[in-house]
Structure formats: structure tokens, C-alpha cells
Amino acid sequence: MTKITQDILSSSTCIVIGGFFTIGGIIYGFGTLDRPGPGLMPFIVGIISILFSSITLISAVLEVKAMKTHEKVIFIKKGALIKLLISLFALFAYAILLEPAGFLLTTIIFMIVILRFVGLQKWNTVIITSFSSALISYIIFVTLLNAQMPKGVLSFISMGG
């Protein structure tokens, strides 16, 4: 697969995923400047993802149009479709499980799935990164920003509300 086709596929996928994040952010609500809501960060991430991915997509499409040769465009490399489906499943599962399972547990599981089965990282990297990402997110959003995050099954941990 050429770099151009990879750019088109990845940027299109990121635009769709960014759209889901943006919609999810709107659904969860932005809150106020003093008390950001749970939807603020997903909304910002979604908009940034859409913006940068659109720039990449436009650039790749213009590059395809400028090409003199008519090379066969293959969008899906062997195994890429499976990784894409795992990523989409993980995002939907994250959205569905966030309330009942809670922010910390859902974030850890999401990171494990993405890092291990999509990123193909070693288990020690997966575990360290997953737990540290969830902990850093918790510190930033709950402790510093005082955002209320879903407690879920780990309700014994103070989650900002």
C-alpha cells in the first residue's frame, strides 16, 4: 500500500472517529469554564482530530490527482481491516461501558485492547501504559479540573463528585 493510500484510509477513519468523539462530547455536555463537564475533552479531541485529518485527506487527494501514472489504488492491506474493526469496537465498547464500569476501569481496558491488539505492543508496555494513562487522566480531570467522571464498579474511589 502506498503512502498516499495509507493517508487517505487513515485520515478518513480518523475523521469518522473524530465525529463520534464530537457527538459524544455534545451528548455528555461541556459544563462551564469553572466546572468542565465530561463531554468537553472528547469534543475538543474530536474537533482536533477532524481538523488535522481533513488536512491530511485533502493533501492526499490532491496528490493522487497530481499523479501522472495510474497506479492501482489498494486501500486495505492484509490485517488492516481487522485492526480497524477492533479499534471501532473498542471505541463503541468504551462509550457503552463508561457509565456502568466507570472511567478508570473502562480507560484501562480500552488502552489494553488498543495497545495490544491494534498497536501490537508487548504486554509489559501495554500494562504500564494503560495504567499510567488512566492514572494521569484521573489526576488531570478529576483532581486538577474537578470534573465528575463516572464511578461505576470502582465507586469507592472518589471521582470528583
N, CA, C and O of each residue as an XYZ file, in Angstrom:
644
protein
N       0.848     -1.165      0.000
C       0.000      0.000      0.000
C       0.897      1.233      0.000
O       1.866      1.304      0.756
N       0.578      2.175     -0.828
C       1.399      3.376     -0.924
C       1.102      4.328      0.225
O       0.085      4.205      0.908
N       1.996      5.265      0.421
C       1.816      6.263      1.473
C       0.539      7.070      1.244
O      -0.170      7.414      2.190
N       0.258      7.364     -0.019
C      -0.932      8.160     -0.344
C      -2.202      7.414      0.054
O      -3.095      7.994      0.672
N      -2.287      6.132     -0.298
C      -3.486      5.375      0.060
C      -3.588      5.183      1.566
O      -4.688      5.169      2.117
N      -2.449      5.034      2.235
C      -2.469      4.946      3.690
C      -2.988      6.245      4.300
O      -3.770      6.226      5.250
N      -2.547      7.371      3.746
C      -3.017      8.668      4.245
C      -4.514      8.836      4.039
O      -5.212      9.340      4.920
N      -5.006      8.419      2.888
C      -6.438      8.543      2.607
C      -7.244      7.663      3.558
O      -8.234      8.115      4.134
N      -6.828      6.422      3.724
C      -7.549      5.495      4.604
C      -7.496      5.950      6.055
O      -8.525      6.006      6.728
N      -6.303      6.276      6.539
C      -6.171      6.639      7.958
C      -6.864      7.964      8.268
O      -7.515      8.091      9.305
N      -6.731      8.943      7.389
C      -7.366     10.231      7.666
C      -8.892     10.122      7.586
O      -9.592     10.758      8.374
N      -9.411      9.338      6.661
C     -10.863      9.129      6.582
C     -11.378      8.456      7.844
O     -12.418      8.838      8.380
N     -10.650      7.458      8.312
C     -11.030      6.759      9.541
C     -11.002      7.706     10.734
O     -11.912      7.697     11.564
N      -9.955      8.523     10.817
C      -9.838      9.464     11.934
C     -10.931     10.536     11.898
O     -11.368     11.009     12.948
N     -11.368     10.916     10.714
C     -12.474     11.876     10.602
C     -13.756     11.259     11.162
O     -14.492     11.913     11.900
N     -14.019     10.007     10.811
C     -15.218      9.326     11.319
C     -15.143      9.168     12.843
O     -16.107      9.461     13.551
N     -14.005      8.708     13.332
C     -13.839      8.537     14.780
C     -13.929      9.885     15.487
O     -14.543      9.987     16.550
N     -13.320     10.921     14.905
C     -13.422     12.264     15.465
C     -14.868     12.735     15.532
O     -15.264     13.431     16.467
N     -15.652     12.345     14.527
C     -17.077     12.674     14.538
C     -17.794     12.022     15.706
O     -18.633     12.646     16.355
N     -17.462     10.762     15.975
C     -18.064     10.070     17.123
C     -17.680     10.750     18.436
O     -18.521     10.934     19.315
N     -16.406     11.122     18.565
C     -15.961     11.813     19.771
C     -16.691     13.148     19.927
O     -17.116     13.504     21.026
N     -16.832     13.879     18.827
C     -17.507     15.174     18.866
C     -18.961     15.017     19.284
O     -19.448     15.757     20.139
N     -19.648     14.067     18.692
C     -21.053     13.813     19.034
C     -21.170     13.361     20.492
O     -22.052     13.815     21.221
N     -20.276     12.468     20.907
C     -20.280     12.018     22.301
C     -20.047     13.172     23.266
O     -20.673     13.239     24.324
N     -19.154     14.071     22.903
C     -18.893     15.234     23.742
C     -20.116     16.118     23.879
O     -20.400     16.634     24.960
N     -20.835     16.294     22.789
C     -22.056     17.100     22.821
C     -23.105     16.425     23.709
O     -23.783     17.089     24.492
N     -23.230     15.106     23.580
C     -24.212     14.356     24.374
C     -23.898     14.443     25.869
O     -24.803     14.646     26.678
N     -22.620     14.292     26.242
C     -22.239     14.324     27.655
C     -22.252     15.736     28.233
O     -22.352     15.894     29.449
N     -22.155     16.756     27.402
C     -22.229     18.141     27.879
C     -20.851     18.721     28.178
O     -19.940     18.015     28.609
N     -20.723     20.028     27.939
C     -19.447     20.711     28.099
C     -19.200     21.215     29.515
O     -18.049     21.364     29.925
N     -20.245     21.475     30.252
C     -20.086     22.077     31.568
C     -19.805     23.564     31.419
O     -20.184     24.183     30.425
N     -19.136     24.128     32.419
C     -18.763     25.548     32.380
C     -17.244     25.654     32.460
O     -16.545     24.652     32.606
N     -16.746     26.886     32.362
C     -15.297     27.071     32.453
C     -14.762     26.681     33.830
O     -13.660     26.143     33.937
N     -15.548     26.955     34.898
C     -15.065     26.575     36.239
C     -15.280     25.097     36.539
O     -14.542     24.508     37.330
N     -16.281     24.498     35.915
C     -16.567     23.075     36.132
C     -16.784     22.396     34.792
O     -17.920     22.209     34.356
N     -15.676     22.025     34.136
C     -15.816     21.374     32.830
C     -16.589     20.061     32.960
O     -16.393     19.296     33.904
N     -17.462     19.823     32.000
C     -18.245     18.593     32.001
C     -17.490     17.450     31.349
O     -16.427     17.665     30.766
N     -18.022     16.242     31.439
C     -17.338     15.071     30.888
C     -17.257     15.068     29.368
O     -16.479     14.304     28.797
N     -18.042     15.904     28.706
C     -18.018     15.931     27.248
C     -17.048     16.923     26.643
O     -16.834     16.917     25.430
N     -16.458     17.777     27.466
C     -15.579     18.823     26.932
C     -14.349     18.249     26.240
O     -14.049     18.614     25.103
N     -13.645     17.361     26.911
C     -12.411     16.824     26.338
C     -12.675     15.963     25.095
O     -11.975     16.127     24.096
N     -13.657     15.053     25.118
C     -13.932     14.301     23.890
C     -14.312     15.219     22.727
O     -13.937     14.957     21.584
N     -15.050     16.288     23.009
C     -15.430     17.230     21.952
C     -14.197     17.901     21.362
O     -14.057     17.980     20.141
N     -13.307     18.381     22.215
C     -12.083     19.044     21.744
C     -11.222     18.072     20.954
O     -10.723     18.418     19.884
N     -11.041     16.850     21.472
C     -10.246     15.835     20.775
C     -10.875     15.511     19.419
O     -10.167     15.371     18.422
N     -12.199     15.394     19.384
C     -12.893     15.104     18.126
C     -12.698     16.201     17.094
O     -12.417     15.917     15.930
N     -12.842     17.436     17.505
C     -12.678     18.569     16.581
C     -11.237     18.635     16.065
O     -11.017     18.839     14.871
N     -10.263     18.464     16.951
C      -8.848     18.494     16.540
C      -8.559     17.342     15.581
O      -7.866     17.523     14.580
N      -9.087     16.164     15.887
C      -8.893     15.003     15.016
C      -9.489     15.250     13.634
O      -8.860     14.948     12.619
N     -10.682     15.789     13.595
C     -11.334     16.083     12.310
C     -10.522     17.120     11.535
O     -10.314     16.973     10.331
N     -10.068     18.159     12.219
C      -9.320     19.228     11.557
C      -8.022     18.715     10.932
O      -7.782     18.913      9.741
N      -7.192     18.061     11.733
C      -5.909     17.585     11.224
C      -6.071     16.463     10.196
O      -5.323     16.397      9.220
N      -7.038     15.594     10.417
C      -7.275     14.512      9.469
C      -7.801     15.041      8.140
O      -7.485     14.499      7.081
N      -8.599     16.093      8.199
C      -9.098     16.707      6.963
C      -7.958     17.307      6.151
O      -7.937     17.208      4.924
N      -7.018     17.925      6.842
C      -5.849     18.492      6.157
C      -5.064     17.385      5.457
O      -4.666     17.533      4.302
N      -4.844     16.272      6.164
C      -4.123     15.140      5.581
C      -4.893     14.545      4.403
O      -4.305     14.229      3.369
N      -6.207     14.395      4.562
C      -7.039     13.825      3.494
C      -7.012     14.705      2.244
O      -6.834     14.206      1.133
N      -7.187     15.992      2.425
C      -7.169     16.916      1.273
C      -5.821     16.859      0.572
O      -5.755     16.822     -0.656
N      -4.753     16.852      1.348
C      -3.408     16.772      0.781
C      -3.215     15.486     -0.023
O      -2.661     15.519     -1.121
N      -3.665     14.365      0.515
C      -3.509     13.074     -0.162
C      -4.350     13.011     -1.436
O      -3.897     12.491     -2.456
N      -5.562     13.536     -1.379
C      -6.421     13.527     -2.563
C      -5.825     14.410     -3.656
O      -5.839     14.039     -4.830
N      -5.309     15.564     -3.281
C      -4.664     16.442     -4.269
C      -3.429     15.774     -4.865
O      -3.141     15.941     -6.051
N      -2.707     15.024     -4.052
C      -1.520     14.312     -4.535
C      -1.908     13.218     -5.531
O      -1.215     13.009     -6.527
N      -3.008     12.527     -5.263
C      -3.487     11.496     -6.190
C      -3.860     12.140     -7.522
O      -3.533     11.610     -8.584
N      -4.538     13.274     -7.463
C      -4.943     13.962     -8.694
C      -3.723     14.441     -9.478
O      -3.760     14.485    -10.707
N      -2.651     14.796     -8.787
C      -1.453     15.314     -9.449
C      -0.576     14.208    -10.034
O       0.322     14.475    -10.832
N      -0.842     12.974     -9.633
C      -0.004     11.873    -10.121
C      -0.212     11.654    -11.616
O      -1.340     11.676    -12.108
N       0.869     11.446    -12.316
C       0.783     11.231    -13.771
C       0.435      9.775    -14.091
O      -0.272      9.493    -15.058
N       0.938      8.861    -13.268
C       0.680      7.443    -13.528
C      -0.644      7.031    -12.911
O      -1.107      7.643    -11.948
N      -1.240      6.010    -13.457
C      -2.494      5.490    -12.920
C      -2.201      4.212    -12.157
O      -2.539      3.114    -12.599
N      -1.573      4.372    -11.010
C      -1.266      3.174    -10.236
C      -2.536      2.685     -9.561
O      -3.397      3.473     -9.168
N      -2.632      1.401     -9.438
C      -3.806      0.797     -8.823
C      -3.820      1.184     -7.341
O      -2.823      1.017     -6.639
N      -4.944      1.693     -6.882
C      -5.064      2.137     -5.501
C      -5.667      1.005     -4.679
O      -6.790      0.567     -4.928
N      -4.911      0.547     -3.707
C      -5.379     -0.503     -2.803
C      -5.472      0.127     -1.419
O      -4.469      0.571     -0.860
N      -6.672      0.162     -0.879
C      -6.877      0.846      0.384
C      -6.656     -0.040      1.603
O      -6.243      0.456      2.652
N      -6.917     -1.318      1.493
C      -6.864     -2.156      2.681
C      -5.769     -3.202      2.550
O      -5.818     -4.072      1.681
N      -4.801     -3.102      3.413
C      -3.701     -4.046      3.478
C      -4.158     -5.228      4.345
O      -5.030     -5.077      5.201
N      -3.574     -6.377      4.118
C      -3.943     -7.563      4.882
C      -3.759     -7.286      6.372
O      -2.681     -6.864      6.790
N      -4.767     -7.509      7.156
C      -4.709     -7.292      8.593
C      -5.161     -5.909      9.025
O      -5.535     -5.720     10.182
N      -5.136     -4.938      8.123
C      -5.522     -3.575      8.486
C      -7.016     -3.478      8.796
O      -7.424     -2.739      9.692
N      -7.823     -4.223      8.053
C      -9.264     -4.190      8.285
C      -9.595     -4.740      9.672
O     -10.470     -4.208     10.355
N      -8.919     -5.776     10.082
C      -9.159     -6.358     11.405
C      -8.797     -5.346     12.495
O      -9.533     -5.188     13.469
N      -7.662     -4.662     12.330
C      -7.252     -3.647     13.303
C      -8.261     -2.498     13.345
O      -8.577     -1.981     14.417
N      -8.754     -2.111     12.192
C      -9.752     -1.052     12.126
C     -11.024     -1.473     12.851
O     -11.586     -0.693     13.620
N     -11.480     -2.691     12.616
C     -12.691     -3.186     13.271
C     -12.502     -3.302     14.779
O     -13.420     -2.987     15.537
N     -11.330     -3.749     15.229
C     -11.038     -3.826     16.662
C     -11.067     -2.426     17.270
O     -11.606     -2.231     18.360
N     -10.492     -1.458     16.570
C     -10.478     -0.074     17.064
C     -11.890      0.479     17.191
O     -12.231      1.083     18.208
N     -12.704      0.280     16.176
C     -14.082      0.763     16.225
C     -14.884      0.070     17.324
O     -15.646      0.713     18.047
N     -14.707     -1.247     17.445
C     -15.376     -1.990     18.513
C     -14.956     -1.452     19.881
O     -15.797     -1.259     20.758
N     -13.663     -1.213     20.062
C     -13.150     -0.710     21.343
C     -13.738      0.663     21.665
O     -14.068      0.936     22.820
N     -13.871      1.525     20.665
C     -14.454      2.848     20.896
C     -15.926      2.754     21.296
O     -16.368      3.427     22.227
N     -16.675      1.918     20.586
C     -18.085      1.749     20.933
C     -18.228      1.119     22.320
O     -19.074      1.541     23.109
N     -17.410      0.122     22.616
C     -17.453     -0.520     23.931
C     -17.111      0.479     25.026
O     -17.722      0.468     26.095
N     -16.135      1.344     24.764
C     -15.752      2.374     25.739
C     -16.950      3.266     26.051
O     -17.246      3.538     27.214
N     -17.630      3.716     25.008
C     -18.784      4.594     25.197
C     -19.909      3.894     25.958
O     -20.570      4.507     26.796
N     -20.122      2.623     25.668
C     -21.202      1.876     26.315
C     -20.864      1.530     27.765
O     -21.732      1.592     28.637
N     -19.611      1.168     28.024
C     -19.215      0.720     29.359
C     -18.803      1.844     30.305
O     -18.610      1.599     31.496
N     -18.664      3.062     29.805
C     -18.169      4.159     30.629
C     -19.011      4.374     31.883
O     -18.461      4.479     32.980
N     -20.321      4.439     31.742
C     -21.196      4.648     32.903
C     -21.203      3.450     33.855
O     -20.924      3.625     35.041
N     -21.513      2.236     33.377
C     -21.606      1.123     34.330
C     -20.259      0.681     34.912
O     -20.197      0.332     36.091
N     -19.198      0.687     34.133
C     -17.905      0.207     34.631
C     -17.080      1.325     35.242
O     -16.208      1.060     36.069
N     -17.333      2.563     34.857
C     -16.591      3.689     35.409
C     -15.414      4.097     34.542
O     -14.946      3.340     33.691
N     -14.952      5.311     34.780
C     -13.891      5.912     33.978
C     -12.573      5.140     34.072
O     -11.990      4.791     33.045
N     -12.102      4.872     35.281
C     -10.786      4.227     35.436
C     -10.735      2.849     34.797
O      -9.844      2.570     33.995
N     -11.668      1.998     35.138
C     -11.669      0.624     34.630
C     -11.853      0.596     33.108
O     -11.164     -0.148     32.410
N     -12.777      1.402     32.606
C     -13.032      1.431     31.161
C     -11.818      1.946     30.400
O     -11.477      1.416     29.343
N     -11.169      2.966     30.925
C      -9.985      3.523     30.267
C      -8.847      2.512     30.240
O      -8.166      2.371     29.225
N      -8.639      1.816     31.336
C      -7.577      0.799     31.388
C      -7.850     -0.307     30.367
O      -6.952     -0.692     29.619
N      -9.070     -0.815     30.332
C      -9.415     -1.886     29.390
C      -9.284     -1.404     27.945
O      -8.758     -2.125     27.097
N      -9.760     -0.189     27.661
C      -9.665      0.373     26.315
C      -8.203      0.462     25.872
O      -7.856      0.059     24.763
N      -7.368      0.985     26.735
C      -5.949      1.130     26.396
C      -5.290     -0.232     26.172
O      -4.468     -0.383     25.268
N      -5.646     -1.215     26.986
C      -5.086     -2.560     26.812
C      -5.456     -3.108     25.439
O      -4.597     -3.620     24.721
N      -6.725     -3.003     25.073
C      -7.182     -3.528     23.777
C      -6.461     -2.824     22.626
O      -5.956     -3.479     21.714
N      -6.416     -1.501     22.668
C      -5.799     -0.744     21.578
C      -4.300     -1.016     21.490
O      -3.780     -1.270     20.403
N      -3.613     -0.967     22.604
C      -2.156     -1.148     22.572
C      -1.752     -2.574     22.211
O      -0.789     -2.772     21.471
N      -2.465     -3.555     22.714
C      -2.065     -4.942     22.493
C      -2.533     -5.482     21.140
O      -1.760     -6.109     20.417
N      -3.796     -5.237     20.802
C      -4.368     -5.885     19.626
C      -4.337     -5.021     18.369
O      -4.468     -5.542     17.262
N      -4.169     -3.723     18.521
C      -4.045     -2.851     17.357
C      -2.601     -2.391     17.218
O      -2.030     -2.456     16.129
N      -2.014     -1.931     18.302
C      -0.635     -1.453     18.269
C       0.396     -2.557     18.360
O       1.579     -2.330     18.106
N      -0.048     -3.763     18.726
C       0.818     -4.945     18.826
C       2.028     -4.719     19.732
O       3.140     -5.146     19.418
N       1.800     -4.047     20.853
C       2.860     -3.788     21.817
C       3.052     -5.009     22.725
O       2.167     -5.857     22.843
N       4.222     -5.080     23.359
C       4.500     -6.154     24.319
C       3.651     -5.924     25.569
O       3.265     -4.799     25.884
N       3.371     -7.031     26.274
C       2.484     -6.956     27.435
C       2.987     -5.998     28.504
O       2.188     -5.274     29.098
N       4.286     -5.973     28.765
C       4.771     -5.069     29.815
C       4.525     -3.610     29.436
O       4.171     -2.800     30.293
N       4.707     -3.270     28.170
C       4.427     -1.915     27.690
C       2.936     -1.619     27.786
O       2.541     -0.525     28.190
N       2.114     -2.585     27.419
C       0.662     -2.429     27.454
C       0.181     -2.134     28.874
O      -0.580     -1.190     29.090
N       0.615     -2.924     29.823
C       0.165     -2.777     31.211
C       0.627     -1.444     31.797
O      -0.172     -0.717     32.388
N       1.895     -1.124     31.639
C       2.432      0.128     32.184
C       1.739      1.334     31.562
O       1.335      2.253     32.274
N       1.600      1.334     30.241
C       0.985      2.467     29.543
C      -0.499      2.594     29.879
O      -0.994      3.703     30.078
N      -1.203      1.482     29.942
C      -2.640      1.515     30.227
C      -2.925      2.085     31.610
O      -3.760      2.977     31.761
N      -2.233      1.569     32.609
C      -2.469      2.042     33.972
C      -1.997      3.480     34.159
O      -2.671      4.271     34.819
N      -0.846      3.826     33.585
C      -0.352      5.200     33.753
C      -1.237      6.193     33.005
O      -1.457      7.298     33.500
N      -1.755      5.833     31.826
C      -2.663      6.719     31.088
C      -3.938      6.988     31.885
O      -4.397      8.126     31.980
N      -4.498      5.932     32.452
C      -5.713      6.092     33.248
C      -5.444      6.944     34.487
O      -6.249      7.804     34.844
N      -4.316      6.701     35.134
C      -3.971      7.457     36.341
C      -3.712      8.922     36.017
O      -4.188      9.803     36.733
N      -2.975      9.195     34.964
C      -2.690     10.584     34.575
C      -3.991     11.297     34.179
O      -4.205     12.452     34.547
N      -4.850     10.611     33.435
C      -6.147     11.197     33.065
C      -6.968     11.505     34.313
O      -7.590     12.563     34.411
N      -6.966     10.586     35.253
C      -7.686     10.782     36.515
C      -7.152     12.013     37.243
O      -7.923     12.854     37.704
N      -5.841     12.110     37.342
C      -5.228     13.248     38.042
C      -5.594     14.561     37.347
O      -5.960     15.534     38.006
N      -5.496     14.584     36.040
C      -5.785     15.820     35.301
C      -7.256     16.207     35.424
O      -7.572     17.329     35.821
N      -8.156     15.283     35.087
C      -9.563     15.646     35.009
C     -10.259     15.708     36.359
O     -11.023     16.640     36.613
N     -10.012     14.742     37.224
C     -10.737     14.694     38.489
C     -10.070     15.559     39.545
O     -10.735     16.357     40.206
N      -8.764     15.409     39.709
C      -8.082     16.132     40.771
C      -7.857     17.602     40.406
O      -8.209     18.492     41.181
N      -7.276     17.861     39.238
C      -6.936     19.236     38.873
C      -8.125     20.022     38.331
O      -8.325     21.175     38.715
N      -8.920     19.419     37.445
C     -10.044     20.126     36.821
C     -11.368     19.921     37.557
O     -12.370     20.560     37.235
N     -11.366     19.028     38.543
C     -12.554     18.738     39.340
C     -13.747     18.304     38.478
O     -14.893     18.643     38.774
N     -13.467     17.561     37.422
C     -14.528     17.048     36.557
C     -15.155     15.817     37.199
O     -14.473     15.032     37.857
N     -16.437     15.660     37.005
C     -17.122     14.489     37.531
C     -17.089     13.396     36.479
O     -17.622     13.558     35.381
N     -16.465     12.295     36.819
C     -16.357     11.163     35.906
C     -17.192     10.006     36.463
O     -17.372      9.889     37.675
N     -17.699      9.157     35.568
C     -18.486      8.011     36.034
C     -17.659      7.112     36.959
O     -16.518      6.769     36.651
N     -18.260      6.734     38.104
C     -17.559      5.909     39.093
C     -17.651      4.426     38.767
O     -16.666      3.697     38.885
N     -18.815      3.987     38.363
C     -19.010      2.589     38.024
C     -18.717      1.647     39.165
O     -19.032      1.954     40.315
N     -18.119      0.505     38.875
C     -17.856     -0.520     39.881
C     -16.785     -0.111     40.867
O     -16.663     -0.728     41.925
N     -16.012      0.900     40.558
C     -14.977      1.390     41.464
C     -15.478      2.607     42.229
O     -14.740      3.575     42.414
N     -16.748      2.560     42.679
C     -17.374      3.705     43.322
C     -16.736      4.078     44.656
O     -16.993      5.163     45.177
N     -15.918      3.208     45.209
C     -15.261      3.524     46.473
C     -14.155      4.558     46.291
O     -13.679      5.129     47.272
N     -13.734      4.811     45.032
C     -12.730      5.822     44.737
C     -13.442      7.125     44.459
O     -14.378      7.155     43.660
N     -13.025      8.201     45.094
C     -13.644      9.500     44.867
C     -13.353      9.957     43.444
O     -12.195     10.121     43.060
N     -14.414     10.161     42.667
C     -14.263     10.548     41.262
C     -14.804     11.959     41.033
O     -15.451     12.208     40.016
N     -14.561     12.855     41.927
C     -14.945     14.232     41.719
C     -16.427     14.494     41.908
O     -16.951     15.413     41.279
N     -17.094     13.779     42.693
C     -18.499     14.081     42.918
C     -19.108     13.045     43.738
O     -20.298     13.119     44.042
